[in-house]
Amino acid sequence: MRKWREMPKIVDHDARRRHIAEAVHRVIHDKGMESVSLREVAAEAGMSMGAVQYYVTTKDQMLLLALERIGIWIGDRVTAVAARQSTPLEVLRATVLELLPLDEERSYLNRIGQAFQASSVVSENQAAAMRTGYSSLLSFLAEQIRAAQTAGQLAAHLDAGKEASILYAFAQGIVNATLVGHYTPKEVAALLDHHLARLRAERSP
């Protein structure tokens, strides 16, 4: 009688990398950046160290993988929220709010993001990855500002690139104060709306 061979198990490598990255996120969130290690991440992921090392062999590689996943998360969330808006100004507002810790999920990743902000100062690899992310996000914000100007929603004389940087600075500057409870989500939205109202009202002298 002919014996059938067992079919080889198909491994989804992207899913494994995502699983490892999410384990890194949890370790950072619960124990801090200094606790990230192959052993700690393997235990958190429920994988052997050898299985983890198939994808990443150093702490730096693990952190870069985790940082990359945060960038993908932001990109996916921004794309989804932008698709639900009707006007460029609504896209702009929703995008900035999506970057802020205004619910449990965004608070979770903003706390992790704050840890990466600190560690990237002494890690050129992380800094380079963050610069790439900043460039993409700032380009998207500037694109929405220009579209809103064309639609007559924002003052035409504004420098879209500079205003994109100011909006991003607003978002980054308010993250920690929101995480520690100084601002409520409602107050954050009101502050953003106040700033956008000024951009609508401003006119060339």
N, C-alpha and C positions, 0 to 999 in steps of 0.2 A: 504494500500500500504506500502510495506516495505521501511523503511528509511535507507539509507546507511550512516554509520558513516564516518565522514571526516578522511582520513588517517593522522596519527600523522606525524608531520614534522620531518624529519631525519636531525639531526644536525651533521655536520662534525667537531668534536672537534679539530682535528689536524689543520684544516683550521682556526678555531676560534683562536687557540693559535698563529698560524702564523700571523693572522690579528692583534692580540693584540701586538705581538712582533714587527711587522713592524710599528705600531703606536708609540711604545716606541722609535724605531729608529728615526722616524721623529721628535718627541719631542726633543730628545737629539740633533739631527742635527740642528734643527731650533732654539731651546731655551736653550740648555745646560742640563747637567745631573741634575742640581739642580731643574729643572722645572718638572722632572718626578714625577707624583702623580697619584693616582687612578682617580681623577677627570679630570686631564689634558689628561691622556691617553684615558679615556672613551670618552671624547669629540673628541679627534683626531681620534679615531676608529669609531666614530658614533654609540656608544653602550651606554647602560645605565651603571651606576656604578655597579648595581647589576649583570648585565650580565658579566662584567669584573671580578667581585669578585667571580664568579663561578669558574674561572680558577686561579686567583691570588688574594691574599688578602692583600699583603704588597708591598711596593716599592721594597724591596729586591727581592721578588719573581718575580716581573715584570722585574727587571734588569737581573736576572738570565735567565729568559725566553728569553729576547732579546739577551743576550750574547750567549745562546745556538743556536739561529737562525743564528747568525753570523758564528758560527762554522760550522753549516750545510751548509750555503752558501759557505763558503770557501771549504769545502769538496766536494760539488757538482761541483763547478767551477774547482777545481784542477783535479777531476776525468775526467771531460769533456775535459779539455785542454790536459791532459795526453793521452787520447785515440786518439787524433788527431796527435800525434807525432810518429816518426818512430824509434828513438833511445833513449837509456837512457839519454844521454846528452841533447837531445832536450827536453825530459820530465823535466829534472832538470831545464833547462833554463826557459821553459814555466811556470813551477810551481812558481819559484821565481817571475817572472814578473806578475803572476796572483795575487800575494800578494800586489802589489804596486799600488798606485793611478795614473794609466796611462790613465784612461778614466773616464767618468762621474760617472758610476756605482761604479767602484773601489774607486774613490775619495770619493764618498758619504759614503761608508762603512768604509773606512780608517779614515775619520773624526770621525765617531762614535766609531771606534776602539780606536782612540787616547783618547777619553773620558773614555772608559773603562780601558785603560792602567793606567790612573791617579786614577780612583776610586778604582781599584782593590788593590792598595797599602794599602788602609785603610779598605778593605772589604775582609775578609778571604774566604767567600763563593765565591766571584768573583775570587779571586786569585786561589782557588782550581780548579775552572772550567777552568781558563786560563792555569794552569799547565797541565791539562789533554790534552787540545788542543795543547799546545806546544809539549808535548811528542809524540802525534800522528803525527804531522807535521814533527818534527825532525826525527822520525823513517822513514817516507816516503822519506825525502830528503836523508838520509843515505843509504837507500835501492837503490835509483837511482844512487848515487855515486858509490856504490859497483858494480852495474850492468854496469856502464860506465867503471869502471876499468877492469872488466872482458872482456868487449868488446874492450879494448885497447884505449878507448877515453879519459881516465884520467890516470894520473901516478899511477902505482900500489902500490907505497909505502905510499900513503896518508892514514891518519886515517879518515875513512868515517864519523864516529861520530863527530869528531872535525870539519871536513870541513862542515858538515851539520849545526853545530852551528854557524860557521863563516858566512855561506851563510844567515842564518836566521838573524844574527846580522847585516849583510849588508842591508837586506831588511828592518828591523826595523829602522836602523839608517838613512836611506835615505827617509823614509816616510814623516816626517814633512817638510824637505827641499823641497821635491817635491810638497807637498800640498801648500806651500806658494810661489811656482813658482821659487825657486832657480835653480832647475833642470827641464829640459824639459823631456818628455817621451823618446825622442831620446837619450838624454844624459844619462838617467838612463840605458837604454838598452846597450849603449856603455860601461858604467862602469861595468855592469855585464859581458859583453862579454870579457872585459879586464881581469877581475878576473878569469873567466873560462879558458881563454887562458893560464894564468899562471899555472893553475892546470894541463892543458894538457902538458905544457912544462917542468914542474918540474920533475926531476929525482933523484933517490937515489944517494948520494955521493959515 
